[in-house]
Amino acid sequence: AMVAAAWGGAEGSDIIALVVDAKGGIGGKVTTIVESLVGRTEPIWLILNKVDLADKTKLLIHAEKLNALLPFAETFFISAGTGDGLAHFKTQLAKAMPEGPWHYPEDQVSDSTERALASEVTREQLYLQLHAELPYASTIETEQYIERQDGSLEIHQQILVERPTQRAIVLGKGGVRIKEIGARSRIELASITGKPVHLYLHVKVKPGWDEDREVYRDMGLDWVD
């Protein structure tokens, strides 16, 4: 369902950007995705990520191999971790976007609901602190988002993982890691909302969470069968 949602989101886009893990090389899954993009009318860009960790002698080979399957409109070499190449990529992306009217007030920082934004903040901290230990096997579900009478926010969230071993990773020894995730998320949420935040995190093992419609709703994604 998540893959279907990603393909559905590409419909009507101004640019399709394919991000490939340069460190992982070009395997069958990557070539299958590239071949699926052949024939689309949107401009398609190739972004090779993790160039700081990849074998430098193979970067151009990867790019040439993928461009042989599909002539990409642009090819970028970046590292989301170190920031290498990101400034150039963002500049080119901004230039390529068509001008249009403002769809939201200039001072509105997001079109997400407050619950979805809260989930996104904690999800970001989860990935920043766990790095490669738990890359795609977890998500955040905001169960309660309450405005207290004193003006502060009370937020209850579940961190969903697929296996008990992953739960142990998120918790950390003596709960140190989950406390740090909560502390950093709380600070950012308070900064975004301008209100004191009481954040309560719970780690739950839920096999198959990525096929749960309610999780998709909380992530702001459409369910696609």
Secondary structure, DSSP 8 states (H G I E B T S, - for coil): -HHHHHHHHHTT-S-EEEEEETTT---HHHHHHHHHHTT-SS-EEEEEE-TTTS-HHHHHHHHHHHHHHS--SEEEE--TTT-TTHHHHHHHHHHHS-----SS-TT---SS-HHHHHHHHHHHHHHHHHGGGSSSSEEEEEEEEEE-TTS-EEEEEEEEESSHHHHHHHH-GGGHHHHHHHHHHHHHHHHHHSS-EEEEEEEEE-TTGGG-HHHHHHHT-----
